[in-house]
Amino acid sequence: EKQLWNIANALRGNMSADEFRDYILGFIFYKYLSERMDIYADELLKEDGIKFDAIDENTDEGKEYLEAIQEEAIDHLGYFLKPSELFHVLAQKGENGEFILEALSEVLNHIEQSTRGADSADDFNGLFDELDLTSNKLGKTPDARNKLIAKVLEHLDNIDFHLESSEIDILGDAYEYLIGMFASGAGKKAGEFYTPQMVSKLLAKLVTLNNPHIKSVYDPTCGSGSLLLRVAKEANNPDLKFYGQEQNPSTYNLARMNMIMHDVHYTKFDIQNDDTLEVPAHLEQR
């Protein structure tokens, strides 16, 4: 948590907290997707005795492997990344002083595109919209922006999220911690996207009292989704379904990222972006 907050501070000089919140959380999310992909693909390739990041994307054999892996990954994870698009690869390039902004933009686009037509498309659509890598807030010139982003990726690359042995949800908790830190920095405005943990814990306990096996949970103003996820911790149902609606687009993106980071499968949550009073999305649910 300390390391993550230090990385956030690297961006701090250039923009206000709620602006760099989206960058930091977006990059952590990209790292998470990348590592999940890597671990999953390595598992698939075990019998063939090769590693995912060793596949040569330019050979016919490599392409065949990738096509097969992509099919499985879209079904299982909901998205796909090529070996050259892995977080670690881009972070290394940045560390070596290469210009990575365009490549990074492309990768984030590809993640979204990989889900087109798949069942997971709604959950990934527009997820990285807030990450404008051409923004002057990151630096006056492309080189300055590149330097800053490369530094952030390099710092993140050095943190091991221990995804293979995830008995405890290190990453999900760290994400919640960061959202909480940004909330305290944003003061009064933060109520928009964050319910303080003591409050959400109490609410979650009340909702699950005498009813630990609830099937679904709904929040009409779900913010970053922390209250929904809190209910999952108190409930006794691994197949809990999450429904939520959020009007603010960047907070809505945060909520979907937060769900995916907490290992909630894309078929188990449905979060919509709209005004719940004007256009309620889940009327048929009870």
Secondary structure, DSSP 8 states (H G I E B T S, - for coil): -HHHHHHHHHHHTTS-HHHHHHHHHHHHHHHHHHHHHHHHHHHHHGGGT--GGG--TTSHHHHHHHHHHHHHHHHHTS----GGGSHHHHHHHHHTT---HHHHHHHHHHHHHTTTTSTTHHHHTTTTTT--TT-GGG-SSHHHHHHHHHHHHHHHHT-----TTTTS-HHHHHHHHHHHHHHHHHGGGGGGT---HHHHHHHHHHHHTT-TT--EEEETT-TTSHHHHHHHHHSS-TT-EEEEEESSHHHHHHHHHHHHHTT--TTSEEEEES-TTTS-S-TT--
